Amino acid sequence: MQLTASLPNLSPLSDEQQRQLNQVLSTLNTQQLAWVSGYLYGLSQSGNQVASQPVTTAASAAPGASLTIIYGSQTGNAKGAAAAIQKQAQALGLPVTLVSMADYKPKQLKKESHLLVVVSTYGEGEPPESAVDLFEQLKKGKIGKLEGLKFAVLGLGDSSYEFFCQTGKDFDGFFAKAGAERIHELASLDVDYQEAAKVWSEQAVKAIAATLAASGSATAATASLGGAVQAAVGHSQYHKENPFPARLSVNQKVTGRDSTKDIRHIEINLEESGLTYQPGDALGIWFDNDAALVGEVLTLSGLSGDESTAQGNLRAALTQHFELTRLHGGFITGLADLSGNAALKDLAGDKAQVNALVASAQVVDVLKRFPAKLGVDQLVRLLRPLTPRLYSIASAQSEVEEEVHLTVGVVRYPQADGTLRSGGASSYLADRLPEEAEVRVFVEHNDNFRLPASPDTPVIMVGPGTGIAPFRSFMQEREALGAEGKNWLFFGNPHFTQDFLYQVEWQRYVKSGLLSKISLAFSRDQAHKVYVQDRLREAGLELYQWLEAGAHFYVCGDANHMAKDVQQALLDVIATHGHKSREEAEEYLSELRRAKRYQRDVY
């Protein structure tokens, strides 16, 4: 992980000390940074000089039992919840380490005494990318017995999905089956998890503190990336809870007039924000709901919009604070209870019908189909808090400096009555913001989707549709660095003439030699459909040779279909050209993942 921010001007360090510290920090991953920050914190508390202290392992620095918090995060929520728990533990003086599952060695579990797991679920009950390896090793029983380990699991999810918090439930079951002792009950929390997570973590940390005190553990809190080192190198004051008011500078449609897709190239000015990002990171966008949509919800609910809420008048609250474009099952079942509508009650009692409606409609569509007059408190209780949308960043700061670029597919879909519905954030960026308008943004760092440390390492990129975004940033970064490693892009979309995103740029990279190979799959340009996974199989021998030569393999885009099809094709390539059984191919792919040579940014 590279930290590009410089030390603050008020630092007591000399210029040379600042340079040396930044140079060292840029070579460390998250787990190493966590250990170093704790080590330095301990030295500062004891008053000793660094030079007089032998560098010891984390285990010897804090003997006895300790707490480890591991997190698996897809959008940053689990990471934030885990960091909050770490602060609670530190406030009690507990020896605590915070680490991403992506940086955690599964065999380390046998050395742990107390473990808190914070993990999200996405898609069809699947673990986030950073958690896959640990999840699979526990699922297959490869870790063995974990008797003596005390654990608790905090699961985050979305009850709109059928397999709500399934990953948290699975981890809880894996640890129990391995003989570990559950020190606090499993929590399965919905999208408005913050308060419940705080209560749960307070209880869990107190239970752990009691057993650590009983074991006579040394009191030595270990800081993480969010602690001393982060303060030393300096970071922007802007984040998810305090977004930066940026300016939209470019909104350009990059699909053709006859395309079935409306995809926009968005450029946002970050000047004076102090925000920094790396290729692979995402940009969070806070948006307002469309005024016409808000008005429709008010009319259907029999409300004026002038009613008071905790967030101001109701119209403003619906515009800025509540989800209207993402329907959830709780709205349907809650409305059924309030309205007494027999047809809606029948639907609400059928999980399959609820899931189908959630996938195809918005709040307003349910209110139109099942009219109900609601009080302001009733409506607000049915709705969820608005959440920002994350978009893979399509630029490298080495190229665009104080800008950030996005590739946004505008979500539009018709209803049975002919009404056209639009996605909240995508239509906000594409249709409702004039150029130079303010847009609230923050950077969501993704350490699990990074270019190789060596610029000589070959890279294979699979990014159909808007999944092309991070690979545009990869190429800009590698060009700026003068990287010698080969680059191979697999890109797909419906039509060559309408949907070849950033065509001129890719052609320039091919001409310059930066892009060694490009494999294209335009699915509707011939009688039979062709997708990126088909191109992977066609190029299987060379693809396997690249992997054997140390290439890193990246996938970005749709999680439910494309990413699964690509993984299946990759397994086929490994089995066929590596002369391996299916089990051996799966282990080969697991080894790639553990080495961070198989990384996915899927949604």
C-alpha positions as CSV (number, residue, x, y, z in Angstrom):
1,M,0.0,0.0,0.0
2,Q,1.4,3.4,-0.9
3,L,0.8,6.5,1.1
4,T,1.3,9.5,-1.1
5,A,0.4,12.3,1.3
6,S,3.3,14.3,2.7
7,L,3.8,15.0,6.4
8,P,2.1,18.1,7.7
9,N,4.0,21.4,7.8
10,L,3.7,21.5,11.6
11,S,5.6,18.2,12.0
12,P,8.5,18.3,14.4
13,L,10.5,16.2,12.0
14,S,13.3,17.6,9.9
15,D,12.9,17.5,6.1
16,E,15.2,14.5,5.9
17,Q,13.3,12.6,8.6
18,Q,10.1,13.3,6.8
19,R,11.5,12.0,3.6
20,Q,12.8,8.9,5.2
21,L,9.6,8.2,7.0
22,N,7.5,8.6,3.9
23,Q,9.8,6.4,2.0
24,V,9.5,3.6,4.6
25,L,5.7,3.9,4.9
26,S,5.2,3.7,1.2
27,T,6.5,0.1,1.2
28,L,4.2,-1.2,4.0
29,N,0.9,-3.0,3.7
30,T,-2.0,-2.3,6.1
31,Q,-1.1,-5.1,8.6
32,Q,2.6,-3.9,8.7
33,L,1.4,-0.3,9.2
34,A,-0.8,-1.4,12.1
35,W,2.1,-3.2,13.8
36,V,4.6,-0.3,13.3
37,S,2.1,2.3,14.6
38,G,1.5,0.2,17.7
39,Y,5.3,-0.2,18.2
40,L,5.9,3.5,17.9
41,Y,3.0,4.2,20.2
42,G,4.5,2.0,22.8
43,L,7.9,3.7,22.6
44,S,6.3,7.1,22.9
45,Q,4.5,6.0,26.1
46,S,7.6,4.6,27.6
47,G,9.8,7.6,26.7
48,N,12.5,5.4,25.1
49,Q,14.3,6.2,21.9
50,V,13.7,4.0,18.8
51,A,17.3,3.2,18.4
52,S,17.6,1.8,21.9
53,Q,14.7,-0.7,21.4
54,P,15.0,-4.1,19.6
55,V,12.3,-4.6,17.0
56,T,10.2,-7.5,18.3
57,T,7.2,-9.3,16.9
58,A,3.7,-8.2,17.9
59,A,3.3,-11.3,20.0
60,S,6.3,-10.6,22.1
61,A,5.6,-6.9,22.4
62,A,2.2,-7.7,24.1
63,P,2.5,-11.0,25.8
64,G,-0.5,-13.0,27.0
65,A,-4.0,-12.9,25.6
66,S,-5.1,-10.1,23.3
67,L,-7.9,-9.1,21.0
68,T,-7.7,-9.3,17.2
69,I,-10.4,-7.6,15.1
70,I,-10.6,-8.9,11.5
71,Y,-12.9,-7.4,8.9
72,G,-14.2,-8.2,5.5
73,S,-15.6,-5.2,3.7
74,Q,-17.0,-4.6,0.3
75,T,-18.0,-1.0,0.4
76,G,-16.2,0.2,3.6
77,N,-19.1,-0.2,6.1
78,A,-17.5,-3.3,7.8
79,K,-14.1,-1.6,7.9
80,G,-15.6,1.5,9.6
81,A,-17.5,-0.6,12.1
82,A,-14.4,-2.6,12.9
83,A,-12.4,0.6,13.4
84,A,-15.0,1.9,15.8
85,I,-14.8,-1.3,17.8
86,Q,-11.1,-1.0,17.9
87,K,-11.4,2.5,19.5
88,Q,-13.8,1.1,22.1
89,A,-11.2,-1.6,23.0
90,Q,-8.4,1.0,23.1
91,A,-10.5,3.2,25.4
92,L,-10.6,0.3,27.9
93,G,-6.8,-0.2,27.5
94,L,-7.1,-3.6,25.8
95,P,-4.3,-5.0,23.7
96,V,-5.9,-4.9,20.3
97,T,-4.9,-5.4,16.6
98,L,-7.1,-4.4,13.6
99,V,-6.5,-6.1,10.3
100,S,-8.3,-6.7,7.0
101,M,-9.0,-10.3,6.2
102,A,-7.1,-9.8,3.0
103,D,-3.9,-9.3,5.0
104,Y,-4.6,-12.0,7.6
105,K,-2.9,-15.3,7.5
106,P,-5.6,-18.0,8.2
107,K,-3.2,-20.2,10.2
108,Q,-2.8,-17.2,12.6
109,L,-6.2,-18.2,14.0
110,K,-4.6,-21.0,16.0
111,K,-2.5,-18.3,17.8
112,E,-5.4,-16.0,18.7
113,S,-7.0,-15.9,22.1
114,H,-9.9,-13.4,21.4
115,L,-11.3,-12.6,18.0
116,L,-14.0,-10.3,16.8
117,V,-15.1,-10.7,13.2
118,V,-16.9,-7.9,11.3
119,V,-18.0,-8.9,7.9
120,S,-20.5,-7.8,5.2
121,T,-22.5,-9.9,2.8
122,Y,-23.1,-9.1,-0.8
123,G,-24.8,-10.6,-3.8
124,E,-26.4,-14.0,-3.2
125,G,-25.1,-14.5,0.3
126,E,-21.5,-14.3,-0.7
127,P,-18.4,-13.0,1.3
128,P,-16.7,-9.8,0.2
129,E,-13.6,-10.1,-1.9
130,S,-11.2,-9.6,1.0
131,A,-12.9,-12.4,3.0
132,V,-13.0,-15.1,0.3
133,D,-9.8,-16.9,1.1
134,L,-10.3,-17.1,4.9
135,F,-14.0,-18.0,4.3
136,E,-13.1,-20.9,2.0
137,Q,-10.3,-22.3,4.3
138,L,-12.7,-22.3,7.2
139,K,-15.5,-23.8,5.2
140,K,-13.3,-26.6,4.0
141,G,-12.0,-27.2,7.5
142,K,-8.4,-26.5,6.5
143,I,-7.6,-24.6,9.7
144,G,-8.5,-27.5,12.0
145,K,-9.7,-27.2,15.6
146,L,-9.8,-23.8,17.3
147,E,-10.4,-24.8,20.8
148,G,-9.4,-22.1,23.3
149,L,-10.4,-19.3,20.9
150,K,-13.1,-16.9,22.1
151,F,-14.9,-15.2,19.3
152,A,-17.9,-13.1,18.3
153,V,-19.2,-12.1,14.9
154,L,-20.9,-8.9,13.7
155,G,-22.6,-9.4,10.3
156,L,-23.7,-6.5,8.1
157,G,-26.1,-6.9,5.3
158,D,-29.2,-5.7,3.5
159,S,-32.6,-7.4,4.3
160,S,-33.7,-6.6,0.8
161,Y,-31.7,-9.6,-0.3
162,E,-32.8,-13.2,0.3
163,F,-29.6,-14.3,2.0
164,F,-29.5,-11.5,4.6
165,C,-26.2,-11.4,6.5
166,Q,-25.4,-14.9,5.3
167,T,-21.6,-14.4,5.4
168,G,-21.7,-13.4,9.1
169,K,-23.9,-16.4,9.9
170,D,-21.5,-18.7,8.0
171,F,-18.4,-17.4,9.9
172,D,-20.2,-17.8,13.2
173,G,-21.0,-21.4,12.3
174,F,-17.5,-22.1,11.0
175,F,-15.9,-21.0,14.3
176,A,-18.4,-22.8,16.5
177,K,-17.9,-26.0,14.5
178,A,-14.1,-25.7,14.9
179,G,-14.6,-25.8,18.7
180,A,-14.1,-22.0,19.4
181,E,-16.2,-20.5,22.2
182,R,-18.8,-17.8,21.3
183,I,-18.2,-15.0,23.8
184,H,-21.1,-12.9,22.5
185,E,-24.1,-13.7,20.3
186,L,-24.0,-13.2,16.6
187,A,-25.4,-9.9,15.3
188,S,-27.1,-9.7,11.9
189,L,-27.6,-6.0,11.2
190,D,-29.4,-4.2,8.3
191,V,-28.3,-1.1,6.4
192,D,-29.2,1.3,9.2
193,Y,-26.7,-0.6,11.4
194,Q,-24.8,2.1,13.2
195,E,-26.6,2.4,16.6
196,A,-27.2,-1.4,16.9
197,A,-23.5,-2.0,16.0
198,K,-22.4,0.4,18.7
199,V,-24.5,-1.3,21.4
200,W,-23.4,-4.8,20.3
201,S,-19.7,-3.9,20.2
202,E,-19.9,-2.3,23.6
203,Q,-21.3,-5.5,25.1
204,A,-18.8,-7.7,23.2
205,V,-15.8,-5.6,24.1
206,K,-16.8,-5.6,27.8
207,A,-17.2,-9.4,27.7
208,I,-13.7,-9.7,26.2
209,A,-12.2,-7.2,28.7
210,A,-13.5,-9.3,31.5
211,T,-11.8,-12.5,30.2
212,L,-8.6,-10.6,29.3
213,A,-8.5,-9.2,32.9
214,A,-9.0,-12.7,34.2
215,S,-6.1,-14.0,32.1
216,G,-3.8,-11.3,33.4
217,S,-3.1,-9.9,30.0
218,A,-0.7,-7.0,29.6
219,T,-2.4,-3.6,29.0
220,A,-1.0,-2.3,25.7
221,A,-3.3,-0.9,23.1
222,T,-2.1,-1.3,19.5
223,A,-3.0,1.5,17.0
224,S,-4.0,0.7,13.5
225,L,-3.7,2.6,10.2
226,G,-6.4,4.9,11.7
227,G,-4.0,5.8,14.5
228,A,-0.5,7.3,14.9
229,V,0.8,6.6,11.4
230,Q,-2.2,8.1,9.8
231,A,-1.9,11.2,11.9
232,A,1.8,11.4,11.0
233,V,1.4,11.4,7.3
234,G,-1.6,13.6,7.2
235,H,-5.0,13.0,5.5
236,S,-7.8,15.0,4.2
237,Q,-10.5,16.1,6.6
238,Y,-13.1,14.9,4.2
239,H,-14.7,11.4,4.4
240,K,-18.1,9.6,4.2
241,E,-19.6,11.5,7.1
242,N,-18.0,14.8,6.1
243,P,-18.0,14.8,2.3
244,F,-16.1,17.4,0.2
245,P,-18.3,19.9,-1.8
246,A,-16.6,19.3,-5.2
247,R,-17.6,20.7,-8.6
248,L,-18.9,18.8,-11.5
249,S,-16.7,19.9,-14.5
250,V,-17.5,17.4,-17.3
251,N,-20.6,15.3,-18.0
252,Q,-20.1,13.6,-21.4
253,K,-22.0,10.8,-23.0
254,V,-19.6,8.2,-24.3
255,T,-22.0,5.7,-25.9
256,G,-23.4,6.3,-29.4
257,R,-26.8,7.8,-30.3
258,D,-28.2,4.4,-31.1
259,S,-26.8,2.6,-28.1
260,T,-29.1,0.8,-25.7
261,K,-26.9,2.1,-22.9
262,D,-26.4,5.7,-21.6
263,I,-22.9,5.8,-20.2
264,R,-21.3,9.0,-19.0
265,H,-17.8,10.1,-18.5
266,I,-17.8,12.3,-15.4
267,E,-15.1,14.7,-14.3
268,I,-15.1,16.2,-10.8
269,N,-12.8,19.0,-9.5
270,L,-11.2,18.2,-6.1
271,E,-9.2,21.4,-5.9
272,E,-8.5,22.4,-2.3
273,S,-9.9,19.2,-0.9
274,G,-6.7,17.5,0.0
275,L,-8.3,14.2,-1.2
276,T,-5.9,11.7,-2.6
277,Y,-6.6,8.4,-4.2
278,Q,-4.9,5.4,-5.9
279,P,-5.8,3.3,-8.9
280,G,-8.4,0.8,-7.6
281,D,-10.1,3.2,-5.2
282,A,-13.7,4.3,-5.4
283,L,-15.4,7.7,-5.2
284,G,-18.5,8.0,-2.9
285,I,-21.3,10.2,-4.2
286,W,-24.0,11.7,-2.0
287,F,-27.0,12.7,-4.0
288,D,-30.4,14.3,-3.7
289,N,-33.6,12.5,-4.8
290,D,-35.4,13.9,-7.8
291,A,-37.9,16.7,-6.8
292,A,-40.6,15.2,-9.0
293,L,-40.2,11.8,-7.4
294,V,-40.4,13.3,-3.9
295,G,-43.6,15.1,-4.9
296,E,-45.1,11.9,-6.2
297,V,-44.4,10.1,-2.9
298,L,-45.9,12.9,-0.9
299,T,-49.1,13.0,-3.1
300,L,-49.6,9.2,-2.9
301,S,-49.1,9.3,0.9
302,G,-51.5,12.2,1.4
303,L,-48.9,14.5,2.8
304,S,-48.0,18.1,2.0
305,G,-44.3,18.0,2.6
306,D,-44.4,20.8,5.2
307,E,-44.7,18.4,8.1
308,S,-41.9,18.4,10.6
309,T,-39.3,15.6,10.9
310,A,-36.0,15.2,12.8
311,Q,-34.3,16.2,9.5
312,G,-36.3,19.3,8.9
313,N,-39.5,19.5,6.9
314,L,-40.7,16.3,5.2
315,R,-40.0,17.4,1.7
316,A,-36.4,18.3,2.5
317,A,-36.0,15.0,4.4
318,L,-37.3,12.9,1.5
319,T,-34.9,14.8,-0.8
320,Q,-31.7,14.5,1.2
321,H,-32.1,11.9,3.9
322,F,-34.2,8.9,2.8
323,E,-33.9,6.2,0.1
324,L,-36.6,6.4,-2.5
325,T,-35.1,4.7,-5.5
326,R,-33.9,1.5,-3.6
327,L,-36.9,-0.5,-2.4
328,H,-36.5,-2.9,0.5
329,G,-38.7,-5.7,1.8
330,G,-39.4,-4.0,5.1
331,F,-41.2,-1.2,3.2
332,I,-43.6,-3.7,1.6
333,T,-44.3,-5.7,4.8
334,G,-44.6,-2.6,6.9
335,L,-47.0,-0.9,4.4
336,A,-49.1,-4.1,4.4
337,D,-49.4,-4.0,8.2
338,L,-50.4,-0.3,8.1
339,S,-52.7,-0.3,5.2
340,G,-54.7,-3.4,5.8
341,N,-54.8,-4.0,2.1
342,A,-55.6,-7.7,1.6
343,A,-53.8,-8.0,-1.8
344,L,-50.7,-6.4,-0.3
345,K,-50.8,-8.6,2.7
346,D,-50.9,-11.7,0.5
347,L,-47.9,-10.4,-1.5
348,A,-46.0,-9.5,1.7
349,G,-46.5,-13.1,2.9
350,D,-44.8,-14.5,-0.2
351,K,-41.0,-14.1,0.0
352,A,-40.5,-14.8,-3.7
353,Q,-43.0,-12.1,-4.7
354,V,-41.4,-9.6,-2.3
355,N,-38.0,-10.2,-3.7
356,A,-39.2,-9.9,-7.3
357,L,-40.9,-6.6,-6.5
358,V,-37.8,-5.3,-4.6
359,A,-35.7,-6.1,-7.7
360,S,-38.0,-4.3,-10.2
361,A,-39.7,-1.4,-8.5
362,Q,-39.2,1.7,-6.3
363,V,-41.0,3.0,-3.2
364,V,-43.3,5.1,-5.4
365,D,-44.4,2.2,-7.5
366,V,-45.6,0.3,-4.4
367,L,-47.6,3.3,-3.2
368,K,-49.2,3.6,-6.7
369,R,-50.1,-0.1,-6.8
370,F,-51.3,-0.2,-3.2
371,P,-52.7,3.2,-2.2
372,A,-52.5,4.1,1.4
373,K,-52.7,7.4,3.3
374,L,-49.9,7.6,5.8
375,G,-48.9,9.9,8.7
376,V,-45.5,11.5,8.5
377,D,-44.1,9.3,11.3
378,Q,-45.5,6.2,9.6
379,L,-43.9,7.1,6.2
380,V,-40.5,8.0,7.8
381,R,-40.5,4.7,9.8
382,L,-41.0,2.7,6.6
383,L,-38.1,4.3,4.8
384,R,-34.4,3.7,5.1
385,P,-31.6,6.4,5.5
386,L,-30.1,7.5,2.2
387,T,-26.7,5.9,1.5
388,P,-24.0,7.2,-0.9
389,R,-23.2,5.3,-4.1
390,L,-19.6,4.2,-4.8
391,Y,-18.1,4.4,-8.3
392,S,-14.8,2.9,-9.4
393,I,-12.4,5.7,-10.1
394,A,-11.4,6.0,-13.8
395,S,-8.4,8.2,-13.5
396,A,-4.9,8.2,-11.9
397,Q,-3.9,11.3,-9.9
398,S,-0.5,11.1,-11.5
399,E,-2.3,12.0,-14.8
400,V,-5.2,14.3,-13.8
401,E,-3.9,15.8,-10.5
402,E,-6.8,17.6,-8.7
403,E,-9.5,15.9,-10.7
404,V,-11.3,12.6,-10.4
405,H,-13.0,10.8,-13.3
406,L,-15.9,8.3,-13.3
407,T,-17.6,6.0,-15.8
408,V,-21.2,6.0,-14.9
409,G,-23.9,3.8,-16.4
410,V,-27.2,5.7,-16.0
411,V,-29.8,3.3,-14.6
412,R,-33.2,3.6,-16.4
413,Y,-36.0,1.0,-16.6
414,P,-39.6,1.2,-17.6
415,Q,-42.6,0.2,-15.4
416,A,-45.6,-1.7,-16.6
417,D,-47.6,1.5,-16.8
418,G,-45.0,3.0,-19.1
419,T,-43.3,5.2,-16.4
420,L,-39.6,5.4,-16.7
421,R,-37.7,5.0,-13.4
422,S,-34.1,6.1,-12.9
423,G,-31.3,5.3,-10.5
424,G,-30.8,7.8,-7.7
425,A,-27.2,8.7,-8.0
426,S,-26.6,8.0,-11.7
427,S,-29.5,10.2,-12.9
428,Y,-28.5,12.9,-10.4
429,L,-25.0,13.1,-12.1
430,A,-26.3,12.6,-15.6
431,D,-29.5,14.6,-15.7
432,R,-29.9,16.9,-12.7
433,L,-26.5,18.6,-12.1
434,P,-25.4,21.4,-14.4
435,E,-21.7,21.8,-15.0
436,E,-19.9,23.5,-12.1
437,A,-22.7,22.4,-9.8
438,E,-21.7,21.2,-6.3
439,V,-21.5,17.5,-5.6
440,R,-20.6,16.0,-2.3
441,V,-17.9,13.3,-2.5
442,F,-15.4,11.3,-0.6
443,V,-12.8,8.7,-1.4
444,E,-13.3,5.0,-0.4
445,H,-9.9,3.4,-0.4
446,N,-9.7,-0.2,-1.7
447,D,-6.5,-2.0,-0.7
448,N,-7.8,-5.2,-2.2
449,F,-7.7,-3.9,-5.8
450,R,-4.2,-2.6,-6.4
451,L,-1.6,-2.6,-9.2
452,P,1.4,-4.9,-8.5
453,A,4.2,-3.4,-6.5
454,S,6.7,-4.0,-9.3
455,P,6.2,-2.0,-12.5
456,D,7.7,-5.0,-14.4
457,T,4.8,-7.4,-13.4
458,P,2.4,-8.3,-16.3
459,V,-1.3,-7.4,-15.8
460,I,-4.4,-8.9,-17.2
461,M,-7.6,-6.8,-16.9
462,V,-11.2,-8.0,-17.5
463,G,-13.6,-5.1,-17.5
464,P,-16.7,-5.2,-19.7
465,G,-19.1,-2.2,-19.7
466,T,-18.5,0.3,-17.0
467,G,-16.1,-2.3,-15.4
468,I,-13.5,-0.6,-17.7
469,A,-13.2,2.3,-15.3
470,P,-10.4,1.2,-12.9
471,F,-8.4,-0.1,-15.8
472,R,-8.3,3.3,-17.4
473,S,-6.7,4.5,-14.1
474,F,-4.3,1.5,-14.2
475,M,-3.1,2.5,-17.6
476,Q,-2.7,6.1,-16.8
477,E,-0.7,5.2,-13.7
478,R,1.6,2.7,-15.5
479,E,2.2,5.2,-18.3
480,A,3.2,7.9,-15.8
481,L,5.5,5.4,-14.0
482,G,7.1,4.2,-17.2
483,A,6.2,0.7,-16.2
484,E,7.7,-2.1,-18.3
485,G,5.2,-4.8,-17.4
486,K,3.0,-6.1,-20.2
487,N,-0.7,-5.2,-20.1
488,W,-3.6,-7.2,-21.6
489,L,-7.2,-5.9,-21.6
490,F,-10.4,-7.9,-22.1
491,F,-13.4,-5.5,-22.9
492,G,-16.9,-6.3,-23.9
493,N,-20.2,-4.4,-24.7
494,P,-23.1,-4.8,-27.1
495,H,-21.8,-3.0,-30.2
496,F,-18.4,-1.9,-31.5
497,T,-19.7,1.3,-33.2
498,Q,-21.9,2.4,-30.3
499,D,-20.3,1.0,-27.1
500,F,-16.5,1.0,-27.4
501,L,-15.8,3.1,-24.3
502,Y,-12.6,5.2,-24.5
503,Q,-11.8,3.7,-27.9
504,V,-9.3,6.4,-28.9
505,E,-7.4,6.1,-25.7
506,W,-7.1,2.3,-25.9
507,Q,-6.0,2.6,-29.5
508,R,-3.3,5.1,-28.5
509,Y,-2.1,2.7,-25.8
510,V,-1.9,-0.1,-28.3
511,K,0.1,2.1,-30.7
512,S,2.5,3.2,-28.0
513,G,3.1,-0.4,-26.9
514,L,1.8,0.2,-23.3
515,L,-1.2,-2.0,-24.0
516,S,0.4,-5.3,-25.2
517,K,-2.9,-7.0,-26.1
518,I,-6.6,-6.1,-26.3
519,S,-9.3,-8.8,-26.7
520,L,-12.7,-7.4,-27.6
521,A,-16.1,-9.1,-27.2
522,F,-19.0,-7.1,-28.8
523,S,-21.9,-9.5,-28.0
524,R,-24.5,-8.3,-30.5
525,D,-22.2,-7.7,-33.6
526,Q,-22.7,-11.3,-34.9
527,A,-25.3,-14.0,-35.0
528,H,-24.1,-15.7,-31.8
529,K,-23.4,-13.7,-28.6
530,V,-19.7,-13.4,-27.6
531,Y,-18.7,-12.3,-24.1
532,V,-15.4,-11.7,-22.4
533,Q,-15.4,-15.2,-20.8
534,D,-15.5,-16.6,-24.4
535,R,-12.4,-14.6,-25.3
536,L,-10.6,-15.8,-22.2
537,R,-11.2,-19.4,-23.2
538,E,-10.1,-18.7,-26.8
539,A,-6.8,-17.2,-25.6
540,G,-6.4,-19.9,-22.9
541,L,-2.9,-21.1,-23.7
542,E,-1.4,-17.6,-23.8
543,L,-3.4,-16.6,-20.8
544,Y,-2.1,-19.5,-18.7
545,Q,1.5,-18.7,-19.9
546,W,1.0,-15.1,-18.6
547,L,-0.2,-16.5,-15.2
548,E,2.8,-18.8,-15.0
549,A,5.0,-15.8,-15.7
550,G,3.6,-14.0,-12.7
551,A,0.8,-12.0,-14.1
552,H,-1.8,-10.4,-11.9
553,F,-5.4,-11.0,-13.0
554,Y,-8.1,-8.3,-12.3
555,V,-11.9,-8.4,-12.8
556,C,-14.3,-5.4,-12.5
557,G,-18.0,-5.3,-13.1
558,D,-21.2,-7.2,-12.5
559,A,-20.9,-9.7,-9.6
560,N,-23.9,-11.9,-10.1
561,H,-23.3,-13.0,-13.7
562,M,-20.2,-11.7,-15.4
563,A,-17.7,-12.2,-12.6
564,K,-18.9,-15.7,-12.0
565,D,-18.7,-16.6,-15.7
566,V,-15.2,-15.1,-15.9
567,Q,-14.1,-17.1,-12.8
568,Q,-15.5,-20.3,-14.4
569,A,-13.7,-19.6,-17.6
570,L,-10.5,-18.9,-15.7
571,L,-10.8,-22.2,-13.9
572,D,-11.3,-24.0,-17.2
573,V,-8.2,-22.3,-18.7
574,I,-6.1,-23.4,-15.7
575,A,-7.4,-26.9,-15.7
576,T,-7.0,-27.4,-19.5
577,H,-3.7,-25.7,-20.1
578,G,-2.2,-26.5,-16.7
579,H,-3.3,-30.1,-17.1
580,K,-5.0,-30.0,-13.7
581,S,-8.0,-31.6,-12.1
582,R,-10.9,-29.3,-11.1
583,E,-9.8,-29.4,-7.5
584,E,-6.2,-28.6,-8.5
585,A,-7.4,-25.7,-10.6
586,E,-9.4,-24.3,-7.7
587,E,-6.4,-24.5,-5.4
588,Y,-4.2,-22.8,-8.1
589,L,-6.8,-20.0,-8.2
590,S,-6.9,-19.8,-4.4
591,E,-3.1,-19.4,-4.4
592,L,-3.4,-16.6,-6.9
593,R,-5.9,-14.9,-4.6
594,R,-3.7,-15.4,-1.5
595,A,-0.8,-13.9,-3.3
596,K,-3.1,-10.9,-4.3
597,R,-2.6,-11.9,-8.0
598,Y,-6.4,-12.5,-8.5
599,Q,-8.3,-9.4,-7.5
600,R,-11.9,-8.4,-8.1
601,D,-13.9,-5.2,-7.8
602,V,-17.4,-6.5,-8.4
603,Y,-20.8,-5.0,-7.6
